[in-house]
């Protein structure tokens, strides 16, 4: 059994590598697909990490609607703040922005100190979260194989992620150049995540219906649960999530830096919120079904997604859920490490090298200025 799951993980990671390699090709089909606005919109779903895939169900099981602000904030930003996203992207392209630290520093006269502080904050915040993603991969493997140790699969996943990020993230010398293969792979992983959660919700509801009776959403529609919508915690978390969809380094990179055309934002305005809405809708279903089916069995709510897949005794569903959890973790880590490496290089390493060589007073712009798409010169709000 262990060999089978390891083989599956290797095959899936090889599939991702092959898909990204095909996306990098200059064939008409590859260019047409990777240039489609739906790819950009689905790639934005890198926001949904392994915590979304597993932990959000656990939070919904314990605290009902408290999980929702994490999704509601980004939905509101893209639905109501379309002009803000559009202007942010336009300004970033005009100024050849490479990272969130570069953008914030540009608002303060390109001060290196500002960029350095933002980079250090992002580094301290992101590294522990990357560790949690790898831990989630290991926990999933342990639950499926009933093995006491998952260090091997974690090391293997880390090695692949590093190789993938290096190969597809650093092929272009210009950081702002569109990475077709990488975006295609992330969009594919987003599709797998969504498919897995929807299938688990269907299986969970069907199982609940066979064994339980009464109103299904009672725990989420009672007075105590509905009162959470007006709580300070709910509102504050919604505001923070709205800021995160722009300020997270990986999210800024996908949404702004890897935006191929400003016109793609129009599609993302409805497709990305729709994606988040579907996930937000299936989370309570999985939480309610898992809580009812596994009551008294000592199963952690955070593992309901995988436990329901195992409960179904469907090998196909277990495979999809395992791959979905792997996708949720790897996509986040790949882009996060790529973005952090760019920030560290531009804001920490290169300034020290220039200071050492005595070139800090050289004002010559050595960056490669990329041409904007034709649409970027159009009126700001169209």
N, C-alpha and C positions, 0 to 999 in steps of 0.2 A: 504493500500500500504506500509506504514511504517513497519508494522508487517511482511509483506511478505519479504521485503529486509533484515530485521534483522534476520528472520528465515533462509534465504538463506545464510547469512554470517556465522551464527552459524553452519549450516549444513556443509558448506565448510570447516570451521576450524576444525570441528569434523572429516571430511574426512581426512584432513591433519594429524591429531593426530592418526587416525586409520592406515593410510598408513605408518607413521613413526613407529608405534608400530609393524606392520607386518614386516617391514624391519629389525627390531631388532631381530626378531625370528631367531632361528638357523636352520630353515628348509632348505633343499637343494634349493628349488625354490627362497626363500628370499635371500639366500647367493649368488646364481648365478646372480640374477638380480642386487642386490646392488654392486656386484663386477664387473659388466660390465663397460667397459671404457666409454660407452655412458652416463652412469649416472654421472660419474666424469665430462665429457665434458659439459653436460647440467647444472650441478651444478655451473660450472664456470660462467654461465649466471646470477648469482646473481649480477654481475656487472650492469645489467640492472635494475634500480630501478624504483620507481614511476615517477621520473623525466623523465626517458627514455620513459615510457609508455604514459605520458601526456605532460610534458614540452617540450620534443624534437620536437613534432609536432608543438607546438606554436613557438618555435625558428625557425623552418624551414619555417613557414608561414611568419614570419617577416623578416628573414635574409637569406633565401634560404640555401646555403651549409654550413653555420657556424656551424650547428649541427654535421656535419660529423666527425670532428677531434676526438670527444669523442669515436667514434666507430673505426675510422681508426687507432688510436694509438695501441689499443690492438690487432687488426688484424695483424698489421705489426710485433708486438712482437712475436706472436705465429707462424706466417708464416715464418718470417726471423730469429727470435731469438730462435728457438727451442732448440739449444744447450745450450743457456743461461738458459732457464727454466729448462732443464734437469739437468744441473750442480747445479743450485740453489736448486732444490729439493733433489738431491743426497747429497749435503753438509749438508743441513738441517736435513736430516734423520740420517746421520752419527753422527752429533753433538747433536742429540735429541732436536732440536729447537722446541719451543712451540708457539712463537708469532713473529711478525715482530720486536718488541722491543728486544726480546731475540736474534734474528738473527743479528741485527745491533750492539748490545752490544758485541756479540761474535767476531765481526770484530775488536773490540777495547779492546781485552783482558778480555771480560766479565765484563766490568766496570759497576757497578750498577748505577752510575750517568747518563751514556749514556742511559741505559734502562729506567730510570725514566723520562728523558727529552722526549724521544720518546713516552712514555706512555701518558704523559701530553699533548703533541701535538696532538696525536691521539684522546684523550678524548675531547679536546676542538674543534676539527674539526668534530668529529662524532656525538656528542650529538645534535647540531643544525640540522644536516642532518636527524637524526632519527625523530626529531620533524617535519621536513618537510614531511617525509613519512606518519606520523600519520595525519598531516594536509591534505594531499592528499586523504587519506581514508575518512576523514570527508567531504571534498569538494565533493567527488564522491557521497557519501550518500545523501548530501544535494541536489545535482543536480537531482538525481533520484527520491527523495521523495518530493522535493520542501519544505523541512522543514527548518525553520530559524536557528535551532540549531542541532549540530551533536556531542555534547560532550558525549552523552551516548554511541554511537557506538565507539568513540575514546577510551573511558575508557574501554569498553568491549574488544576491539581489543588489547589494551595494556595489559590487564589482561591475555588474552589468550597467547599472545606472551611471556610474562614473564613465565607463567606456562610451555609452550612448551620448551622454552630455558632451564629452570631449569631441566625439566624431561629428555629431550633427550640430553642436553649438558653436564650434570654433572653426568651421570650414571657411566662413567668410571673415575677412579682416575687418570689414565694416560691421560694427555691432548692430546698426540700425537696419541692415539688409534683411529682407524677408526670408525666414527659414521655412521653406515649403515642407520639407520632410518632417521636421519637428512639429509643425502645426498640424499636419495631417495625422501624425501618430497621436497627438494629444486629443484631437477631435474624435478619433477612433476610440480611445480609452474612455472619453466622456460618454460615448454611445453605449459602451459595455456597462459602465456604472449605472446608467439610467435603466437599461434593459434588466439588469440583475435585480435592482430594487423593485421594479414594477412586477417582475415575475414572482419574487418572494412575497410581495403584498397580495397578489392573486392567490397564491398557494396558502398563505396564512389566513386570509379571509375564508377561503373554501373549507379549510380545516376547522376554523372557529364555528362556521355555520353548521357543520356536522355534529359538533359536540356541545355547543352552547345555545342558549336562547335569550331573548330579550333584546333591547336596543343596543346596537353595536358601539355607537359613539357616546354612550352615556357618560363615561368618565371624562370625556373631553367637552361635553356640553352642559355640565352642571354649573351651578352658580360660582363655585370656588374656582373652577378652571377658567371660566369666562372672565372672572375678575382680574386675571393676570394681564389681560390686554391693556388695562388702564394703570398698571403698576409702574412705579418708577424704574424698576429693574428692566421691565420689558421695553419701555421707551428708550432708556439709556443704551441698552444692548442693540436696539435697532439703529440708533444714531451711530454707534461705534462700527456696526457692520456696514453701514452706508459709507463710512469713511474708509473702511478696510478694502472695499472693492476697488478703490483708487490708490490707496497708499501701500498696500502689500506689494513688495518688490516683484514677486512672480506675477501678480495680477496686472501691475502697471506694465510689465514687459509684454505680456500677451495682448493686453487691450490697447496699448499705445505704441510701443516700439514695433511689435510685429503686426501692426495694422497695415495691410497692403493698400487699401483704398478707403477714403473717408466715407464712401457710399456704403461700405460694409456695416457701418455703425447703424444705419437705418434698419438692416435686417436684425442685427444684434439687439436692437431696441425692443423687439418683441420675442425673438427666438430664445435669447438667454433668459429673460424673465419667465417664459413658458417652461423652459427646462427646470428652473428652480421651483416653479409652482408645482410641477408634476412630482418632483422629489418631496417637496413639503407636504403634498397630499398623501403620498404613500407611507410616510414615516408614522403617522398615527395608526394606520391600518396594521403595520408590522408590529408596532408597540403593543396595541390592544390584543392582537392575535397571540403574540409571544407570551404576554403576561397571563392570558387565560390558559393556553396550552401547556406552558411549562410551570404553572403555579405549584409551589412546594417541591420542585425538583432541584433547587439550588443552582439553576442556570442564571448566569449574569445577564442582565438586560442588554449590555453592550454586545453580547454575542447572539442576540435573537435572530439577526439576519442569517447568519451561518447555521444556527441551530434549526431554524425553520426549513432551510434547504436540506439539512440532514434528516429532519423529521419527515420530509416528503418522500424520502427514499428514492429520489430521482437523481441518478448520477449526472445527467445533463445539467440540472439546476445547480447541483453542488459545484460542478466545473465552472458554470457561468458566475456564480457568486464568488468563488475563489479568484477567478480572473478579474472580476469586478473590484474586489478588494485590493488586488495587486495593482490594478490600473489606477485606483484612487491614490495609492501611495506613491507609485513610481512617477506619475505625471507631475505631481507636486514637487517631488525631490529633484527631478531633472531640471525643471525650469527655475526652481529656487536656487539650486547650486550654480546654474549658469548665470543667473542674475547677480548673485553674491560675488562670484568670481570676477565679473565685469566691474562691479562696484569696488572691490578690493584692489583690482589692478589700476583702475582710473583714479581712485581717490586716496589710496594708501601707498601702493608700491611705486607707481610712476612718479608721483610728486617727490618721493624720497630719492629716487634715482636722478631726477632732474636737479634736485637740490644738491646732491652729491657731485654731479658733473658741472654744476655752476650754470645751468641753463634756465634758471627760474625767471630771469628777466627777459627771456626770449618770447616775444609776443606773437611770433609767427604761428599761424593756424596750420597744424600738420594733419588735421583730420580730413577724411575723405568726404566731401560734400555730395550727398546723394540727391538726385533730382526728385522733386515732389511729383506725385501723380497729378494729372491734369486737373483732377477734381479739387485738389488742395488749394488751387488758386481761385476757386469759385467763391461766391459770397459766403460769409461765415455761417449764417443761419438760413438755410434754404429748405 
